[in-house]
Amino acid sequence: MKLQDFRFFEPLRVRWGEIDAQQVVFNAHYQNYFDVAVGGYWRGLALPYMETMDQLGGDLFVRKATLEYLGSARYDDQLRIGVRCERIGHSSLQMLCAVFRGTELLVHGELIYVFADRASASPREVPAELRSLIEGFEAGEPVVEVRVGSWAELGAEAGAIRQAVFVDEQKIPAEMEWDSADESCVHAVAFNRFGQALATGRLLEHVPGVAKIGRMAVLRSMRGSRIGREVLEALMQAGRQRGEREAVLHAQLSAAGFYTRAGFVQRGAAFEEAGIGHVEMVRAL
């Protein structure tokens, strides 16, 4: 197995508690690494796992797990865990996993999952929509579609995400979250291949020539994927199409790194909005 055999990778760093008396990663931890990486694979597919399995009416159960050890990882090694769906049978998924340190393959293995009824654990046929999504992902197809439109077109989905993230999770008062600007804003919502809305944001004119991006929200289970970046790119493209030359936003301090990686730079000192630390950030369009 080589790095180029995988489209998806989960980065991991070896922790002190994972090494044994031989000063290498204890062998059983590699199975946990695979589990973590498979969870990341579902995010790579833009699938909130529990919600998706509820929608499909089943769940995935491990039937077989094998590992082959070629080398050893050590404390503080930075690893990349590759995951690939090799084969989809009638009711099973064959997942291949590989642990790389740089380009060196340390451990590889196979996980066999069976799609089954949750209550009885009796096997069921892998749903056609799940099969299509996985095969498309492995072939390089996109897994999300970002739709741009008005509040009338996207408000139901955008509002549900913002309610979950800002009001329910971050405890921002509802009266501070909702305003009349929604009706005149350009909104963007990212949908996965199952039609689930996962992330949103909006854009309005700040001053002539300057677009203000705001209300950026990604469902908790999807954070760390590229979905938020795709929403941001769609909003910036909408600003360019309107002839605006600059984008400005108020980033929560916890998200400032995300915007920095997207080319935004901080302007001015940090401040508070709704009891949460923010910083103003700008970039040219």
C-alpha beads as a LAMMPS data file, in Angstrom:
LAMMPS data file: protein, C-alpha beads

285 atoms
284 bonds

1 atom types
1 bond types

-500.0 500.0 xlo xhi
-500.0 500.0 ylo yhi
-500.0 500.0 zlo zhi

Masses

1 110.0

Atoms # bond

1 1 1 0.000 0.000 0.000
2 1 1 1.143 3.525 -0.808
3 1 1 -0.096 7.005 0.085
4 1 1 -1.511 7.493 -3.398
5 1 1 -3.811 4.505 -2.885
6 1 1 -5.969 6.575 -0.530
7 1 1 -8.176 9.616 -1.039
8 1 1 -8.924 10.081 2.676
9 1 1 -6.456 10.488 5.559
10 1 1 -6.982 11.139 9.249
11 1 1 -4.003 12.829 10.987
12 1 1 -3.018 11.527 14.417
13 1 1 -0.149 12.197 16.820
14 1 1 1.072 9.463 19.122
15 1 1 0.334 10.249 22.769
16 1 1 2.436 9.247 25.779
17 1 1 -0.273 6.913 27.089
18 1 1 -0.218 4.894 23.850
19 1 1 3.347 3.591 24.116
20 1 1 4.383 0.468 26.000
21 1 1 7.455 -0.779 27.861
22 1 1 9.257 -1.209 24.538
23 1 1 8.785 2.532 23.870
24 1 1 6.614 1.892 20.801
25 1 1 2.865 2.145 20.278
26 1 1 1.173 -0.795 21.996
27 1 1 -0.193 -3.052 19.264
28 1 1 -3.842 -2.858 20.362
29 1 1 -3.909 0.925 19.876
30 1 1 -3.693 0.566 16.114
31 1 1 -7.207 -0.857 16.096
32 1 1 -8.345 2.298 17.884
33 1 1 -6.466 4.396 15.315
34 1 1 -8.420 2.633 12.575
35 1 1 -11.693 3.290 14.410
36 1 1 -10.900 7.003 14.739
37 1 1 -9.940 7.198 11.070
38 1 1 -13.119 5.458 9.913
39 1 1 -15.084 8.050 11.883
40 1 1 -13.164 10.691 9.967
41 1 1 -13.962 8.878 6.719
42 1 1 -17.669 9.410 7.364
43 1 1 -16.976 13.130 7.825
44 1 1 -15.041 12.972 4.561
45 1 1 -18.225 11.639 2.973
46 1 1 -20.104 14.581 4.562
47 1 1 -22.257 12.151 6.547
48 1 1 -23.235 12.831 10.165
49 1 1 -23.002 9.173 11.174
50 1 1 -25.868 8.688 13.644
51 1 1 -28.323 10.877 11.751
52 1 1 -27.471 9.103 8.501
53 1 1 -27.922 5.634 9.961
54 1 1 -31.259 6.735 11.407
55 1 1 -32.268 7.895 7.938
56 1 1 -31.129 4.616 6.382
57 1 1 -32.887 2.519 9.000
58 1 1 -29.886 0.409 10.025
59 1 1 -26.318 0.511 11.308
60 1 1 -22.849 -0.856 10.566
61 1 1 -21.445 -3.664 12.734
62 1 1 -17.841 -4.876 12.628
63 1 1 -17.688 -8.514 11.519
64 1 1 -13.937 -8.915 11.054
65 1 1 -10.777 -6.948 11.865
66 1 1 -7.247 -7.908 10.843
67 1 1 -3.931 -6.058 11.193
68 1 1 -0.431 -6.650 9.875
69 1 1 2.527 -4.952 11.575
70 1 1 5.481 -3.869 9.450
71 1 1 7.007 -1.211 11.694
72 1 1 6.446 0.662 14.938
73 1 1 5.255 4.175 15.698
74 1 1 6.832 5.995 18.626
75 1 1 5.868 8.767 21.004
76 1 1 5.166 12.102 19.272
77 1 1 5.205 10.607 15.763
78 1 1 2.828 12.391 13.424
79 1 1 0.855 9.749 11.577
80 1 1 -1.621 9.710 8.724
81 1 1 -4.233 6.965 8.722
82 1 1 -5.461 6.198 5.228
83 1 1 -8.939 4.724 4.779
84 1 1 -10.414 3.322 1.593
85 1 1 -13.566 1.371 0.843
86 1 1 -12.236 -1.487 -1.261
87 1 1 -15.442 -3.378 -1.928
88 1 1 -19.165 -3.180 -1.257
89 1 1 -20.956 -6.496 -1.182
90 1 1 -24.638 -7.262 -0.776
91 1 1 -24.653 -6.358 2.936
92 1 1 -20.979 -5.732 3.689
93 1 1 -18.305 -3.064 3.333
94 1 1 -14.622 -3.954 3.082
95 1 1 -12.524 -1.083 4.439
96 1 1 -8.751 -0.979 4.073
97 1 1 -6.742 1.079 6.574
98 1 1 -3.051 1.957 6.631
99 1 1 -0.830 3.834 9.087
100 1 1 1.858 6.007 7.499
101 1 1 4.720 7.911 9.092
102 1 1 5.695 10.205 6.253
103 1 1 5.667 7.810 3.296
104 1 1 6.625 4.780 5.414
105 1 1 3.884 2.196 5.842
106 1 1 3.890 0.942 9.440
107 1 1 0.665 -1.022 9.830
108 1 1 -2.154 -1.986 7.524
109 1 1 -5.347 -3.921 7.968
110 1 1 -8.871 -4.721 6.921
111 1 1 -12.212 -4.018 8.557
112 1 1 -15.350 -5.808 7.395
113 1 1 -18.606 -4.094 8.320
114 1 1 -22.080 -5.532 7.884
115 1 1 -25.073 -3.250 7.394
116 1 1 -27.784 -4.615 9.645
117 1 1 -30.976 -3.886 11.518
118 1 1 -30.150 -2.177 14.811
119 1 1 -32.576 -4.158 16.930
120 1 1 -32.063 -7.677 15.573
121 1 1 -28.547 -7.231 14.087
122 1 1 -29.787 -9.205 11.083
123 1 1 -27.967 -8.282 7.834
124 1 1 -29.677 -6.018 5.336
125 1 1 -28.727 -4.945 1.839
126 1 1 -26.425 -1.930 1.742
127 1 1 -28.732 0.959 0.742
128 1 1 -28.292 2.024 -2.873
129 1 1 -27.768 5.687 -1.941
130 1 1 -24.950 4.799 0.467
131 1 1 -23.348 2.517 -2.100
132 1 1 -23.523 5.263 -4.745
133 1 1 -22.041 7.886 -2.428
134 1 1 -19.076 5.747 -1.360
135 1 1 -18.291 4.627 -4.894
136 1 1 -18.513 8.225 -6.104
137 1 1 -16.261 9.483 -3.330
138 1 1 -13.611 6.864 -4.087
139 1 1 -13.828 7.881 -7.756
140 1 1 -13.095 11.500 -6.826
141 1 1 -16.593 12.957 -7.025
142 1 1 -17.629 15.866 -4.742
143 1 1 -19.767 14.960 -1.750
144 1 1 -21.425 18.322 -1.054
145 1 1 -23.304 20.909 -3.068
146 1 1 -23.334 24.522 -1.880
147 1 1 -26.509 26.330 -2.896
148 1 1 -26.616 30.128 -2.919
149 1 1 -29.905 31.964 -2.735
150 1 1 -32.334 34.093 -0.796
151 1 1 -33.799 33.596 2.661
152 1 1 -37.045 32.525 1.020
153 1 1 -35.149 29.760 -0.801
154 1 1 -32.744 28.612 1.920
155 1 1 -34.023 30.083 5.163
156 1 1 -35.509 26.887 6.566
157 1 1 -32.239 24.961 6.282
158 1 1 -29.979 27.895 7.214
159 1 1 -32.159 28.756 10.197
160 1 1 -32.109 25.196 11.533
161 1 1 -28.291 25.087 11.429
162 1 1 -27.942 28.479 13.096
163 1 1 -30.439 27.509 15.784
164 1 1 -28.450 24.333 16.526
165 1 1 -25.031 26.028 16.557
166 1 1 -25.578 29.542 17.901
167 1 1 -28.669 29.281 20.093
168 1 1 -28.628 25.683 21.350
169 1 1 -24.878 25.014 21.465
170 1 1 -23.315 28.429 22.105
171 1 1 -26.251 29.764 24.160
172 1 1 -26.498 33.021 22.207
173 1 1 -29.876 34.616 23.014
174 1 1 -32.335 33.964 20.212
175 1 1 -33.221 37.654 19.978
176 1 1 -29.581 38.423 19.126
177 1 1 -29.355 35.731 16.461
178 1 1 -32.309 36.673 14.287
179 1 1 -32.519 40.042 12.543
180 1 1 -34.220 41.676 9.587
181 1 1 -31.017 41.537 7.499
182 1 1 -31.717 37.881 6.655
183 1 1 -34.387 38.936 4.179
184 1 1 -31.934 40.956 2.074
185 1 1 -28.793 38.798 2.453
186 1 1 -27.315 36.270 0.083
187 1 1 -27.302 32.914 1.888
188 1 1 -25.248 29.789 1.257
189 1 1 -26.074 26.303 2.520
190 1 1 -24.010 23.137 2.003
191 1 1 -26.005 19.949 1.384
192 1 1 -24.643 16.412 1.294
193 1 1 -25.697 13.778 -1.218
194 1 1 -28.543 12.707 1.090
195 1 1 -29.990 16.209 1.106
196 1 1 -28.903 16.939 4.681
197 1 1 -28.026 20.605 5.337
198 1 1 -24.656 20.781 7.103
199 1 1 -23.310 24.354 7.048
200 1 1 -24.420 27.883 6.267
201 1 1 -23.357 31.511 6.049
202 1 1 -24.641 34.805 4.707
203 1 1 -23.348 37.871 2.866
204 1 1 -24.580 41.460 2.808
205 1 1 -23.233 44.796 1.679
206 1 1 -21.261 46.420 4.513
207 1 1 -20.392 49.647 2.688
208 1 1 -20.179 50.162 -1.083
209 1 1 -17.575 47.777 -2.470
210 1 1 -17.225 45.791 0.769
211 1 1 -19.110 42.575 1.524
212 1 1 -19.713 41.432 5.094
213 1 1 -19.764 37.698 5.701
214 1 1 -21.510 36.463 8.800
215 1 1 -23.553 33.772 10.530
216 1 1 -21.035 31.128 9.442
217 1 1 -22.057 27.869 11.128
218 1 1 -21.133 24.215 10.642
219 1 1 -22.877 21.375 12.442
220 1 1 -20.678 19.984 15.199
221 1 1 -20.253 16.524 13.666
222 1 1 -18.965 18.045 10.413
223 1 1 -16.345 20.417 11.814
224 1 1 -12.805 19.760 10.690
225 1 1 -13.907 18.844 7.182
226 1 1 -13.793 21.224 4.215
227 1 1 -17.505 21.989 4.285
228 1 1 -17.161 25.341 6.053
229 1 1 -14.470 26.370 3.581
230 1 1 -16.747 25.544 0.651
231 1 1 -19.511 27.731 2.096
232 1 1 -17.015 30.560 2.630
233 1 1 -15.724 30.255 -0.941
234 1 1 -19.279 30.337 -2.300
235 1 1 -20.037 33.532 -0.374
236 1 1 -16.832 35.206 -1.541
237 1 1 -17.658 34.253 -5.124
238 1 1 -21.122 35.794 -4.703
239 1 1 -19.404 38.990 -3.517
240 1 1 -17.122 39.029 -6.566
241 1 1 -20.087 38.599 -8.863
242 1 1 -21.704 41.659 -7.245
243 1 1 -18.546 43.663 -7.932
244 1 1 -17.372 43.932 -4.346
245 1 1 -13.614 44.264 -3.845
246 1 1 -13.189 43.268 -0.200
247 1 1 -14.757 40.936 2.354
248 1 1 -14.933 41.656 6.071
249 1 1 -16.143 39.427 8.890
250 1 1 -16.214 39.184 12.663
251 1 1 -14.580 35.855 13.500
252 1 1 -15.010 34.098 16.822
253 1 1 -11.529 33.772 18.301
254 1 1 -11.814 29.991 18.215
255 1 1 -12.359 30.163 14.429
256 1 1 -9.726 32.795 13.584
257 1 1 -7.283 30.145 12.371
258 1 1 -9.864 28.851 9.904
259 1 1 -10.224 32.306 8.338
260 1 1 -6.472 32.908 8.372
261 1 1 -5.993 29.757 6.292
262 1 1 -8.581 31.160 3.871
263 1 1 -6.521 34.316 3.359
264 1 1 -8.131 36.684 5.875
265 1 1 -6.003 38.916 8.099
266 1 1 -6.835 40.422 11.464
267 1 1 -7.665 44.112 11.688
268 1 1 -7.722 45.722 15.121
269 1 1 -7.965 44.310 18.621
270 1 1 -10.238 41.552 19.876
271 1 1 -13.686 42.456 21.180
272 1 1 -16.800 40.760 22.503
273 1 1 -20.080 40.066 20.750
274 1 1 -22.837 38.158 22.547
275 1 1 -20.335 37.379 25.305
276 1 1 -17.937 35.642 22.890
277 1 1 -14.494 36.927 21.887
278 1 1 -14.276 38.077 18.261
279 1 1 -11.798 39.758 15.948
280 1 1 -12.418 41.647 12.731
281 1 1 -10.764 40.063 9.685
282 1 1 -10.538 41.168 6.055
283 1 1 -9.311 39.954 2.675
284 1 1 -9.401 41.190 -0.880
285 1 1 -11.825 39.594 -3.272

Bonds

1 1 1 2
2 1 2 3
3 1 3 4
4 1 4 5
5 1 5 6
6 1 6 7
7 1 7 8
8 1 8 9
9 1 9 10
10 1 10 11
11 1 11 12
12 1 12 13
13 1 13 14
14 1 14 15
15 1 15 16
16 1 16 17
17 1 17 18
18 1 18 19
19 1 19 20
20 1 20 21
21 1 21 22
22 1 22 23
23 1 23 24
24 1 24 25
25 1 25 26
26 1 26 27
27 1 27 28
28 1 28 29
29 1 29 30
30 1 30 31
31 1 31 32
32 1 32 33
33 1 33 34
34 1 34 35
35 1 35 36
36 1 36 37
37 1 37 38
38 1 38 39
39 1 39 40
40 1 40 41
41 1 41 42
42 1 42 43
43 1 43 44
44 1 44 45
45 1 45 46
46 1 46 47
47 1 47 48
48 1 48 49
49 1 49 50
50 1 50 51
51 1 51 52
52 1 52 53
53 1 53 54
54 1 54 55
55 1 55 56
56 1 56 57
57 1 57 58
58 1 58 59
59 1 59 60
60 1 60 61
61 1 61 62
62 1 62 63
63 1 63 64
64 1 64 65
65 1 65 66
66 1 66 67
67 1 67 68
68 1 68 69
69 1 69 70
70 1 70 71
71 1 71 72
72 1 72 73
73 1 73 74
74 1 74 75
75 1 75 76
76 1 76 77
77 1 77 78
78 1 78 79
79 1 79 80
80 1 80 81
81 1 81 82
82 1 82 83
83 1 83 84
84 1 84 85
85 1 85 86
86 1 86 87
87 1 87 88
88 1 88 89
89 1 89 90
90 1 90 91
91 1 91 92
92 1 92 93
93 1 93 94
94 1 94 95
95 1 95 96
96 1 96 97
97 1 97 98
98 1 98 99
99 1 99 100
100 1 100 101
101 1 101 102
102 1 102 103
103 1 103 104
104 1 104 105
105 1 105 106
106 1 106 107
107 1 107 108
108 1 108 109
109 1 109 110
110 1 110 111
111 1 111 112
112 1 112 113
113 1 113 114
114 1 114 115
115 1 115 116
116 1 116 117
117 1 117 118
118 1 118 119
119 1 119 120
120 1 120 121
121 1 121 122
122 1 122 123
123 1 123 124
124 1 124 125
125 1 125 126
126 1 126 127
127 1 127 128
128 1 128 129
129 1 129 130
130 1 130 131
131 1 131 132
132 1 132 133
133 1 133 134
134 1 134 135
135 1 135 136
136 1 136 137
137 1 137 138
138 1 138 139
139 1 139 140
140 1 140 141
141 1 141 142
142 1 142 143
143 1 143 144
144 1 144 145
145 1 145 146
146 1 146 147
147 1 147 148
148 1 148 149
149 1 149 150
150 1 150 151
151 1 151 152
152 1 152 153
153 1 153 154
154 1 154 155
155 1 155 156
156 1 156 157
157 1 157 158
158 1 158 159
159 1 159 160
160 1 160 161
161 1 161 162
162 1 162 163
163 1 163 164
164 1 164 165
165 1 165 166
166 1 166 167
167 1 167 168
168 1 168 169
169 1 169 170
170 1 170 171
171 1 171 172
172 1 172 173
173 1 173 174
174 1 174 175
175 1 175 176
176 1 176 177
177 1 177 178
178 1 178 179
179 1 179 180
180 1 180 181
181 1 181 182
182 1 182 183
183 1 183 184
184 1 184 185
185 1 185 186
186 1 186 187
187 1 187 188
188 1 188 189
189 1 189 190
190 1 190 191
191 1 191 192
192 1 192 193
193 1 193 194
194 1 194 195
195 1 195 196
196 1 196 197
197 1 197 198
198 1 198 199
199 1 199 200
200 1 200 201
201 1 201 202
202 1 202 203
203 1 203 204
204 1 204 205
205 1 205 206
206 1 206 207
207 1 207 208
208 1 208 209
209 1 209 210
210 1 210 211
211 1 211 212
212 1 212 213
213 1 213 214
214 1 214 215
215 1 215 216
216 1 216 217
217 1 217 218
218 1 218 219
219 1 219 220
220 1 220 221
221 1 221 222
222 1 222 223
223 1 223 224
224 1 224 225
225 1 225 226
226 1 226 227
227 1 227 228
228 1 228 229
229 1 229 230
230 1 230 231
231 1 231 232
232 1 232 233
233 1 233 234
234 1 234 235
235 1 235 236
236 1 236 237
237 1 237 238
238 1 238 239
239 1 239 240
240 1 240 241
241 1 241 242
242 1 242 243
243 1 243 244
244 1 244 245
245 1 245 246
246 1 246 247
247 1 247 248
248 1 248 249
249 1 249 250
250 1 250 251
251 1 251 252
252 1 252 253
253 1 253 254
254 1 254 255
255 1 255 256
256 1 256 257
257 1 257 258
258 1 258 259
259 1 259 260
260 1 260 261
261 1 261 262
262 1 262 263
263 1 263 264
264 1 264 265
265 1 265 266
266 1 266 267
267 1 267 268
268 1 268 269
269 1 269 270
270 1 270 271
271 1 271 272
272 1 272 273
273 1 273 274
274 1 274 275
275 1 275 276
276 1 276 277
277 1 277 278
278 1 278 279
279 1 279 280
280 1 280 281
281 1 281 282
282 1 282 283
283 1 283 284
284 1 284 285
